[in-house]
């Protein structure tokens, strides 16, 4: 039985997407909302940008899921591969977010309530976007193959 995910390539695209998303979010939050003012007001600026996070995630994660699917050439069993990728990427990002935003202390640490309750529905939409991105990447791959590109 062929394994569903190539973990090396999956993690390459996972970390690339992760860095891309958080770079875009940081630039948006710090650069546009705060206009490079004092970072003491980071949390209100972060809250202002929350509605954009799912949009950034669906675009960027889908692109990198597409690149993963294209790179590993999963022509058979693409649905199972997309499901495995969506589940694994979602679980990994949830754990990273918990540690990176809540548990590990730093100047931008949020409480559980700030991150998981006050950020609703946006944080849920972010996780859903990451989960469905491999399916969108798979559909994009099928569309390109169908069109002969």
Secondary structure, DSSP 8 states (H G I E B T S, - for coil): ---S--HHHHHHHHHHHHHHHHHHHHIIIIIIISTT--GGGHHHHHHHHHHHHHHHHHHHHHHHHHHHHHHHT--SSHHHHHHHHHHHHHHHHHHHHIIIIIIS--TT---HIIIIITTTTHHHHHHHHHHHHHHHHHHHHHHHHHTT-
